[in-house]
Amino acid sequence: MNYKHIKSSLVALAMPFLLWGQAINVKTIPLIRIQQIIMAPSYNAGMGGISIGLGDALADGFTNPALLALVERNFSFAAPYQHSWTSRTGVFNPWGQVPVNTFQGSMVQGMPLDVVRRFELRNGSIRATAGLVLSMEQLRHRSLSLVFQDPDTRAWNRALQLRRVNWPQSGMLALQFPDKGISVGIGVDRVILKGVDGIPLLYPGASELVQDGAIGQYRLGISLDRPNDEHLEFLLLHKRSRMEQIAHYDWQESLYAQDEEISWLLSAKGRKPLETGALAGIELTLQRKWHPKIPDYPAPEIRIPRDPGITNAGRMGLGISNRSGKILFAMDAAVEIIDSKTWGDTTAAVTADNGSIIAAGEPLFSNDYFFVNTILRVGAEYHVSEKLRLQGGWFTTMYSVDYYHKDFVTGETITATPQNWWREPGVTAGVVARLGNLEWIFQTTRRRIASDQQTDSRWWNFNSPGVRTAVAGDLLVPPTLTGFADVPIVLYKLTLVYRL
């Protein structure tokens, strides 16, 4: 590897999800990403995803297993969903000016099924609640991205088409002590992973991509509730994930990469009623990730340092909600501060430009990314009647990334502040209808990458045609060779909840 040309680095896994979405994700460029493994039902998803200033009687019990104990009735649900994006762009034939249309797009379809049952223990002094969620998710990706590779034959690479099935499952058990106002719960989640959206675009020109991995999560939750509606909850989460991926090409040897992550997350949330009748909430989340293996994605412009890496992240948020007659209004605001470091250790002694010796096992370079992200969510709900509610919402996440690189071989130091800045806005809508014991919850989300992104192109020329946007999650990636404009990402979800 030519260490003098190292200019960026990966820092985390290409697995863009936790089962229940508590993770603090890392992004260095505008990323188009489909949310995968959508397991939990939700009332608030149609209200911009409000989660701090307003509780979610459906989703909370699946996010923090202790809150499952607060369920008052047995129920089951089915929640089919479809999440997709497509892009059509034009590229020019390299030996002429005839435009060639390219198509890229992904779609995930899932169908989580759940059953939740309550039990009385010790004559009602302890209430136990158990939940089991099973799902199957299908990922389909088509990448008709023609990349001219052979100057003699003028042959194009074959189009990449994927059709993979992931198998997520989750089990939860909660105990409630009504006399003490305390609930505790544990949850175990696992995904048999065969396809992750976004990874195909990190291997431009590949004709086939094979992925194989697994994600495991272990959750411990505690909930404290008082008669005056004051609420405090804690969540401790441990995650382990791994994935192997092999990209096959028509024009070069196959590429093999490994992804591994070990992480711990601690989160605390609280809500308290105000004298005005409104409800105020606060959230504090801390996460530490260790990345033993990081993929080395191909990119002609960038030599990429490899593993290992460490990420420390924190999120603090405030929220408020208020009901006035038939109208419920809620708003969340949060700030994420993330520090990600990665380095590359040499396996043999290397002589630096100043004559010093870098011994085997010592780093040849180090990279430091610092993020300050801002999240805003606004939602409203109108109660038409006891059986019908209409919802709407808006949300945005604003990203800011600073970058620092130190090359111990050349002594070169590179800084970029900010290296990149952009925002990702979206709108939501929902309808909640009740017919007897059956609830119908329809929700849709339309999200896009804002086109008014501001970037520093000294290291990555984001604004150039062909390297504008990449797709991935929780990783620092180089640009792909595929250009995108404002690509909408659309989610449709129907949840049927039957209460016994």
C-alpha positions, 0 to 999 in steps of 0.5 A: 500500500502506498501510505503517502496517498492515504486520505480517508478511512472507514470507521464502522460497520456497514450494518445500518440498523439495530433491531429497535433503532436506539443506535447512534449512527455514523455518517460522513457523507450524504447517504441514501439508506433504507431502514431495515429490520423494522420490527416494532409497531408504533403509534408515533411514526406518523407524527414524525417519529416523536419519541422523547416528549411523548410516549408510544404505547406500542413502540415503547415496550419493544424498544425497552423490554421493561415497558412491555410490562405496562401493557394492559391487554394481551395482543397480537400484531402483523405489520407488513411494510415496504421501503424503497428508493430508485434513481435513474441517471444518464452517463455518456458512452466513453467513446462517444457522446451517446447518453446511456441510461442507468438505473439503480434501486432497492426495495425491502419488504417485511412482515413481522408477526408478534404475540404478547401475553400477560400472566399473574404471579404470586396472586397478582403481586407480580405481573409477567409479560412475554413477547415474541416477534418473528419476521422475514425480510426480503431485499431486492436490489438492481444496479444497472450501472454500466462501467466501461472497463475493457478498452479493447473489446469495449465491454460493459460489466453485467448488471448487479441484481440481488434478491436476499432474505433476512430472518430477524427474531426477538424475544422479551420478558418483563416483570412488573411490581405494581406496589413498588412502581417498578418494572424490569425486562430483558430482550434477546434479538437475533438476525440471520443476515444475507443482505444489507442495502447500500453495500452493492453501491460501495462495489461499483462495477460488481456483477455479483455480491454475496453477504453472510452474517448475523447480528445479536443484541441483548437488552436489559431495561428498568422502568420507574413510574409514579401515580402523578405520571412521572416516568423514568426508564433505563436501557442497557444494550449489548450488540455483536455483529459480523458479516462477510462479503464477497464482490465478484467482477467480470473484469478483475479478481473478487474482493473479500471483506469482513465487518465486525462490531462490538458495542455497548449502549446506555440510555436514560429517558424521563417524562414529567407533567408541567403545570401548564398541562404539557408533558416534558421529556429528556433523553441521554444516550451513550454508546461505545463501539469497537470495530475489530474488522472494517471493510476495505471498499474499492475507490480509485481516488482513495487508499483506505486505511483498515481496521481497527477503530473505536467510536464514542458517541452521545446523544442528548434530547429534549421533548415536549407534548401538549393536548388542546381539545382534539389536537395533540402537538409534540416536538423533539430536539436532540444533539449527537456528539460523536468521536470516531478514531481509526488507525492502521498498524504495520505488520513489518518495520517501515522506515519513515521519511525522516529516517525513523523506524516504525516497528511492526505493530505500531500505527502508520497513520491515524484518523480522527472524525468529530461529528455534531449532528442536530435532530428535529422532529415535529408531529401533530395528531387530530382526534376525529373521534374515539375510533379515528385519528389523523397524523402528520409530521416533519423531521430533519437531521443536520450533519456536520463532520470535521476530519483530522489525519496524521501520517506517521510515514510522511509526517503529513497532517491533514485537517478539514473543518468542516469536511462535510455538512448536509441535511436529511429532511422528511415528512410523515403521515398516518391514520389510526382507526379502531374497529372493535378489538382491531386497530388499523395503523397506516403510516408513510414516510418520504425522506430525501437527501437535501440538494443544498449540501455544503462540502469541502472538496479538498479531499473528497470531490462530492460535487463532481458528477459521478461521486455525489452520493453513497449508500451505507449506514454507520460507517465512514465511506469513500464516494461511490462511482455512481451519481445521484440527484435528490433521491426520495426514500419512501416507506409504507407500513400497515400495522394490524393490532388485535387486542384480546 
